[in-house]
Amino acid sequence: MQFTEIKKQIEFMMQENYEDFIKALISIELGIEDKNVLNKAYNKYMENDDANLIDDNLSYFVNEI
């Protein structure tokens, strides 16, 4: 699978069910399987406008290019 196809699939998943998409990312990155914890983490994420799912350093790396 190539970049373009992966990107399209991710965009589709985000549009189809954003909440579960975010919970899946949190689960994968942090190894959380408890749905109660994922629900709380998702709610905290949505309440916090400053929260990013991608490390802020990535923006700095791109700006250095």
BAZAZA-31340 format. One record per atom (N, C-alpha, C): residue number from 0; residue in one letter; x, y, z. Coordinates in pm, 1 decimal. Atoms other than C-alpha are relative to their C-alpha. Example, Ala and Ser with C-alpha at 12.3 -4.5 7.8 and 13.67 -1.06 7.14 Angstrom:
<recs>
{i:0 aa:A x:89.0 y:-119.0 z:0.0}
{i:0 aa:A x:1230.0 y:-450.0 z:780.0}
{i:0 aa:A x:90.0 y:120.0 z:0.0}
{i:1 aa:S x:-82.0 y:-119.0 z:-6.0}
{i:1 aa:S x:1367.0 y:-106.0 z:714.0}
{i:1 aa:S x:-77.0 y:109.0 z:73.0}
</recs>
This chain:
<recs>
{i:0 aa:M x:84.9 y:-117.1 z:0.0}
{i:0 aa:M x:0.0 y:0.0 z:0.0}
{i:0 aa:M x:90.0 y:124.0 z:0.0}
{i:1 aa:Q x:-80.6 y:-120.4 z:14.6}
{i:1 aa:Q x:136.1 y:340.1 z:-94.4}
{i:1 aa:Q x:-57.8 y:115.7 z:81.9}
{i:2 aa:F x:34.9 y:-118.5 z:-77.8}
{i:2 aa:F x:122.6 y:678.5 z:77.6}
{i:2 aa:F x:-139.0 y:53.9 z:-32.5}
{i:3 aa:T x:127.1 y:-60.0 z:40.4}
{i:3 aa:T x:-172.8 y:813.2 z:-121.9}
{i:3 aa:T x:-118.8 y:-83.9 z:45.0}
{i:4 aa:E x:109.1 y:88.6 z:-40.3}
{i:4 aa:E x:-392.5 y:510.4 z:-52.8}
{i:4 aa:E x:-16.1 y:-1.0 z:152.0}
{i:5 aa:I x:6.2 y:-2.9 z:-146.4}
{i:5 aa:I x:-304.4 y:509.1 z:316.9}
{i:5 aa:I x:-63.4 y:130.3 z:46.8}
{i:6 aa:K x:55.5 y:-130.6 z:-36.8}
{i:6 aa:K x:-381.3 y:880.7 z:341.7}
{i:6 aa:K x:-150.6 y:4.4 z:-25.3}
{i:7 aa:K x:143.3 y:2.2 z:31.8}
{i:7 aa:K x:-719.7 y:832.0 z:171.5}
{i:7 aa:K x:-77.2 y:-82.9 z:102.1}
{i:8 aa:Q x:67.5 y:85.6 z:-97.9}
{i:8 aa:Q x:-808.5 y:549.8 z:409.9}
{i:8 aa:Q x:-9.0 y:67.8 z:136.6}
{i:9 aa:I x:1.5 y:-71.6 z:-127.7}
{i:9 aa:I x:-712.3 y:756.6 z:713.8}
{i:9 aa:I x:-103.6 y:111.6 z:-3.0}
{i:10 aa:E x:99.1 y:-107.1 z:13.2}
{i:10 aa:E x:-918.2 y:1051.0 z:588.4}
{i:10 aa:E x:-141.9 y:-55.4 z:5.1}
{i:11 aa:F x:131.9 y:62.7 z:-2.6}
{i:11 aa:F x:-1214.9 y:819.5 z:532.5}
{i:11 aa:F x:-38.4 y:-38.8 z:142.8}
{i:12 aa:M x:28.0 y:41.1 z:-137.3}
{i:12 aa:M x:-1187.8 y:677.3 z:884.6}
{i:12 aa:M x:-31.0 y:120.1 z:88.1}
{i:13 aa:M x:24.7 y:-121.1 z:-78.5}
{i:13 aa:M x:-1170.6 y:1027.7 z:1032.6}
{i:13 aa:M x:-139.6 y:55.0 z:-26.9}
{i:14 aa:Q x:131.2 y:-53.9 z:37.0}
{i:14 aa:Q x:-1481.2 y:1136.1 z:843.2}
{i:14 aa:Q x:-113.1 y:-93.6 z:42.7}
{i:15 aa:E x:102.2 y:100.1 z:-31.6}
{i:15 aa:E x:-1671.5 y:814.0 z:911.0}
{i:15 aa:E x:-32.8 y:-3.2 z:149.6}
{i:16 aa:N x:21.9 y:9.1 z:-144.3}
{i:16 aa:N x:-1622.1 y:804.5 z:1289.2}
{i:16 aa:N x:121.0 y:59.6 z:71.2}
{i:17 aa:Y x:-114.3 y:-71.9 z:-55.9}
{i:17 aa:Y x:-1386.9 y:1068.6 z:1428.6}
{i:17 aa:Y x:31.7 y:-45.9 z:142.5}
{i:18 aa:E x:-21.6 y:38.5 z:-139.6}
{i:18 aa:E x:-1435.9 y:967.6 z:1791.1}
{i:18 aa:E x:74.8 y:-132.5 z:10.7}
{i:19 aa:D x:-67.6 y:130.0 z:-6.5}
{i:19 aa:D x:-1338.8 y:603.6 z:1739.3}
{i:19 aa:D x:137.0 y:4.1 z:-65.6}
{i:20 aa:F x:-131.1 y:-16.7 z:62.9}
{i:20 aa:F x:-1053.8 y:708.4 z:1510.5}
{i:20 aa:F x:100.5 y:52.0 z:103.1}
{i:21 aa:I x:-88.9 y:-57.6 z:-100.8}
{i:21 aa:I x:-903.1 y:922.0 z:1786.7}
{i:21 aa:I x:27.0 y:-100.3 z:111.7}
{i:22 aa:K x:-18.1 y:101.4 z:-104.6}
{i:22 aa:K x:-961.0 y:650.9 z:2047.5}
{i:22 aa:K x:95.0 y:-110.1 z:-46.5}
{i:23 aa:A x:-89.5 y:103.4 z:53.4}
{i:23 aa:A x:-786.3 y:397.8 z:1822.7}
{i:23 aa:A x:144.2 y:48.3 z:0.3}
{i:24 aa:L x:-136.2 y:-54.7 z:-2.4}
{i:24 aa:L x:-483.4 y:626.1 z:1787.0}
{i:24 aa:L x:55.3 y:2.5 z:142.2}
{i:25 aa:I x:-42.9 y:-3.3 z:-139.9}
{i:25 aa:I x:-466.9 y:677.5 z:2162.2}
{i:25 aa:I x:31.5 y:-141.7 z:48.4}
{i:26 aa:S x:-20.0 y:138.9 z:-40.6}
{i:26 aa:S x:-500.7 y:302.2 z:2216.9}
{i:26 aa:S x:130.5 y:-56.0 z:-54.8}
{i:27 aa:I x:-122.0 y:50.9 z:63.3}
{i:27 aa:I x:-222.5 y:221.2 z:1971.8}
{i:27 aa:I x:124.0 y:64.5 z:60.9}
{i:28 aa:E x:-118.2 y:-72.0 z:-47.4}
{i:28 aa:E x:17.6 y:489.4 z:2093.5}
{i:28 aa:E x:30.7 y:-25.6 z:147.2}
{i:29 aa:L x:-21.3 y:13.5 z:-143.7}
{i:29 aa:L x:-34.9 y:435.2 z:2466.2}
{i:29 aa:L x:-26.7 y:-140.1 z:53.2}
{i:30 aa:G x:24.7 y:137.3 z:-41.3}
{i:30 aa:G x:-129.6 y:67.5 z:2473.7}
{i:30 aa:G x:-120.5 y:-14.5 z:91.7}
{i:31 aa:I x:119.3 y:3.1 z:-85.3}
{i:31 aa:I x:-465.3 y:139.9 z:2637.5}
{i:31 aa:I x:-108.2 y:-82.3 z:-68.1}
{i:32 aa:E x:109.0 y:82.5 z:52.5}
{i:32 aa:E x:-738.2 y:-120.7 z:2589.8}
{i:32 aa:E x:-130.8 y:23.1 z:75.2}
{i:33 aa:D x:117.2 y:-24.2 z:-84.5}
{i:33 aa:D x:-976.9 y:-15.6 z:2868.6}
{i:33 aa:D x:-86.9 y:109.0 z:-63.9}
{i:34 aa:K x:88.4 y:-94.1 z:70.2}
{i:34 aa:K x:-1273.6 y:150.8 z:2694.8}
{i:34 aa:K x:-40.4 y:117.5 z:87.9}
{i:35 aa:N x:32.6 y:-109.3 z:-91.3}
{i:35 aa:N x:-1358.5 y:355.3 z:3003.1}
{i:35 aa:N x:111.8 y:104.4 z:0.3}
{i:36 aa:V x:-115.3 y:-90.1 z:2.9}
{i:36 aa:V x:-1008.4 y:503.1 z:3006.1}
{i:36 aa:V x:6.2 y:71.9 z:-135.1}
{i:37 aa:L x:-1.5 y:-62.4 z:132.8}
{i:37 aa:L x:-1025.2 y:564.4 z:2630.2}
{i:37 aa:L x:-108.3 y:106.8 z:-12.7}
{i:38 aa:N x:107.7 y:-99.5 z:3.1}
{i:38 aa:N x:-1359.6 y:743.7 z:2668.4}
{i:38 aa:N x:40.8 y:126.8 z:73.8}
{i:39 aa:K x:-43.2 y:-115.3 z:-78.9}
{i:39 aa:K x:-1216.9 y:969.0 z:2938.6}
{i:39 aa:K x:113.0 y:75.1 z:-69.8}
{i:40 aa:A x:-110.7 y:-63.4 z:71.4}
{i:40 aa:A x:-899.2 y:1034.3 z:2740.0}
{i:40 aa:A x:-51.3 y:77.9 z:-120.7}
{i:41 aa:Y x:58.7 y:-68.6 z:115.9}
{i:41 aa:Y x:-1103.2 y:1122.4 z:2430.6}
{i:41 aa:Y x:-70.7 y:128.1 z:43.9}
{i:42 aa:N x:71.6 y:-118.0 z:-48.4}
{i:42 aa:N x:-1324.7 y:1360.5 z:2628.7}
{i:42 aa:N x:96.5 y:109.8 z:43.3}
{i:43 aa:K x:-101.8 y:-98.4 z:-40.4}
{i:43 aa:K x:-1020.2 y:1531.7 z:2782.2}
{i:43 aa:K x:65.7 y:61.4 z:-123.4}
{i:44 aa:Y x:-60.9 y:-49.1 z:124.1}
{i:44 aa:Y x:-862.7 y:1559.1 z:2437.1}
{i:44 aa:Y x:-91.7 y:101.4 z:-68.3}
{i:45 aa:M x:94.7 y:-88.7 z:67.4}
{i:45 aa:M x:-1178.0 y:1718.3 z:2292.7}
{i:45 aa:M x:-22.7 y:129.6 z:78.0}
{i:46 aa:E x:17.5 y:-119.3 z:-83.2}
{i:46 aa:E x:-1203.6 y:1962.8 z:2585.9}
{i:46 aa:E x:120.2 y:93.0 z:-5.4}
{i:47 aa:N x:-124.3 y:-76.1 z:-2.8}
{i:47 aa:N x:-844.3 y:2080.4 z:2542.0}
{i:47 aa:N x:40.2 y:41.2 z:-141.2}
{i:48 aa:D x:-33.3 y:-49.8 z:133.7}
{i:48 aa:D x:-790.4 y:2298.6 z:2236.1}
{i:48 aa:D x:150.0 y:-2.3 z:-28.9}
{i:49 aa:D x:-144.6 y:-1.0 z:18.6}
{i:49 aa:D x:-414.0 y:2290.0 z:2292.6}
{i:49 aa:D x:59.9 y:-139.4 z:-16.2}
{i:50 aa:A x:-50.6 y:137.4 z:9.0}
{i:50 aa:A x:-384.1 y:1909.4 z:2282.7}
{i:50 aa:A x:23.6 y:-38.6 z:-145.5}
{i:51 aa:N x:-35.0 y:49.8 z:132.9}
{i:51 aa:N x:-211.0 y:1760.3 z:1979.9}
{i:51 aa:N x:23.1 y:-149.7 z:7.0}
{i:52 aa:L x:-27.8 y:143.4 z:6.7}
{i:52 aa:L x:-200.2 y:1397.3 z:1876.5}
{i:52 aa:L x:136.7 y:-26.9 z:-61.2}
{i:53 aa:I x:-132.2 y:13.5 z:60.4}
{i:53 aa:I x:120.6 y:1455.6 z:1684.5}
{i:53 aa:I x:96.2 y:86.8 z:80.1}
{i:54 aa:D x:-99.8 y:-70.9 z:-78.5}
{i:54 aa:D x:431.1 y:1560.3 z:1873.1}
{i:54 aa:D x:29.2 y:137.0 z:-60.6}
{i:55 aa:D x:-28.6 y:-135.9 z:46.5}
{i:55 aa:D x:491.4 y:1935.7 z:1850.8}
{i:55 aa:D x:135.3 y:10.2 z:-68.8}
{i:56 aa:N x:-132.2 y:-3.5 z:62.2}
{i:56 aa:N x:852.5 y:1863.0 z:1757.1}
{i:56 aa:N x:-6.2 y:-28.2 z:-149.3}
{i:57 aa:L x:11.6 y:29.7 z:142.3}
{i:57 aa:L x:734.2 y:1733.1 z:1420.6}
{i:57 aa:L x:-11.7 y:128.7 z:-80.9}
{i:58 aa:S x:11.4 y:-129.1 z:68.6}
{i:58 aa:S x:638.1 y:2088.5 z:1321.8}
{i:58 aa:S x:136.0 y:67.4 z:-9.7}
{i:59 aa:Y x:-133.6 y:-59.4 z:1.9}
{i:59 aa:Y x:985.5 y:2206.9 z:1416.7}
{i:59 aa:Y x:89.1 y:-70.7 z:-101.5}
{i:60 aa:F x:-80.1 y:75.8 z:96.3}
{i:60 aa:F x:1146.2 y:1929.2 z:1211.8}
{i:60 aa:F x:-32.7 y:42.9 z:-142.3}
{i:61 aa:V x:43.6 y:-38.0 z:134.7}
{i:61 aa:V x:941.3 y:2024.1 z:906.1}
{i:61 aa:V x:45.2 y:142.0 z:-31.4}
{i:62 aa:N x:-42.6 y:-138.4 z:22.4}
{i:62 aa:N x:1020.4 y:2394.0 z:949.2}
{i:62 aa:N x:149.1 y:10.9 z:-26.6}
{i:63 aa:E x:-144.3 y:-0.8 z:21.9}
{i:63 aa:E x:1391.4 y:2310.9 z:950.2}
{i:63 aa:E x:38.5 y:-46.0 z:-139.8}
{i:64 aa:I x:-30.4 y:53.8 z:133.5}
{i:64 aa:I x:1369.0 y:2146.9 z:608.5}
{i:64 aa:I x:7.5 y:112.7 z:-100.4}
</recs>
